[in-house]
Amino acid sequence: MGATETGGPPQRAHRVIGQHLPPDYSRGDETTLGGYAAVHGRPPAFDGADGVAYSVDILVDETGDPSAPWGAYLFFVRWTPGRPALAGHVESEFVTHALTADGARTQLAQWPLTEVKQALDRLLRGRGAAV
């Protein structure tokens, strides 16, 4: 950040962490993982059973199984209270399997948000989180 074009003091840059756009309900079913992201333009977020905020995304990777070489899993980002900052993550095992990466992602994108929240809480309980 240098001096402004007018020679004045440097201006402090403001970082934008989130952007709230109006939902576009024509883009999908907001009650599913993929539909929520399409409608709202951001990943869904939950309060975990441990009282901490999490957002979730779908990640895909190779499974090593030739009959279903691609799997998708839930990747939950944990956020600090107050001013949002990354505080860690929790991830599931593969929850969908398919012949293609897109196939595995599409299957998981159809999960209802209620099931995604239940998966988060199971993961937190499995880690011994205070719930």
N, C-alpha and C positions, 0 to 999 in steps of 0.2 A: 504494500500500500504506500504509494508515494504521494507527493504533493498533487493538489488538484490542478486542472488546466489553468486556473486563474492565479496560481501561485500561492493559494491559501494552504492551511495546514492539511495534512492527510485526513481523509474521511474514513471513519471506521466502517468496515463492511459488516452488514447484518446478514447472518446466515439464516436461511429459512429451513426449518426442520420438517415441517409438514405443510401441506396445502389442502385446504378444504374446498372442493369443487362441488357444485350441486350434483346429486345422483342422476344418472341416466338409466332409468328402469328399462329402457328398450334394449339394453346390452346384456341382460341375463336375469337369473333368479337370485336375488340377494340373500336367500337363505342357504345357498351352497357356497363352498369355499371359493371356487372359481367365479361363480356368479357375483359374489360380493365384491371381489376385486375388480371385476369388469364394470359393475354398476357404480361403484364409489371411487374407482381410480386409485385405490390403495389397498393394502392387505387388511384383512380383519384383525381385530385386537380383542383380547379377553383379559379379565382379571383371573389369574390362576388361583387354584385352591390354597396357595401359599400367600395370597393377598397382593401379589406382584403383577404388574402389567406385562403382557406378552403380545407380540404380533406374530403372524404365522405366514409361511410361504411354503410352496411345494418345490421340493428338490428332486431331481432324477439322477440315477446313476446305474451303472452296469451291475447286474446281480451275480454274474458268474455262472448262471444256470442257462444252458443252451435252449431249454424249452420256454423260458421266459427271461430273456437276457436283460430286460430293463425293469427297474423298480422305482416307485416314487415313495417319498417319505415326507413327513411333516417336520418343518424346521421352525421352531419357536424362538424368537428373539426376546430376551428379557430386558426390560427397561428400568432405569432408576426412577424412584419417586421424584416428583417435582419437575424440574427442567429435564426433559428426556435425554438420556445418554445410555448407550449400550452397556448392559451389565452382565451379559453372558447369553447362553442359549441352551436349549434342550431340543433333542431331536428323537424322532421315533425310529423304529426299524422300518424296513420296507413294508408298506401297507397295501400297495397295489403292484401287480406284476403284469408285463405285457411283452409283446414281440418288438415294440418300438418305444422309444422315449416318449413320443407324443401320446401314444396309447396309454402308457402308465400315468402320465400327467393328467390326461383327460379323465381317466377313471377317478383319480383322487380329487380332481376339481369338482366332481359331482357330489362329493361328500357333503351332507348337511352340516351346517355350522354347529349344531348341537353335538354331533358325533366328534367334530374336531375339538370342541371344548372338553368333552369327556376324555378324549385321548390325552390332552394336555394334563388334566387332573390326574389321570392314571400314571403318566410319566413322572409327575411331581411326587406322587405318593411312593412310587417305586424308588425314587432317589432319597427317600427319607425326609422330604421337605415337611416342615411343620404346617400341617393342614388341618 
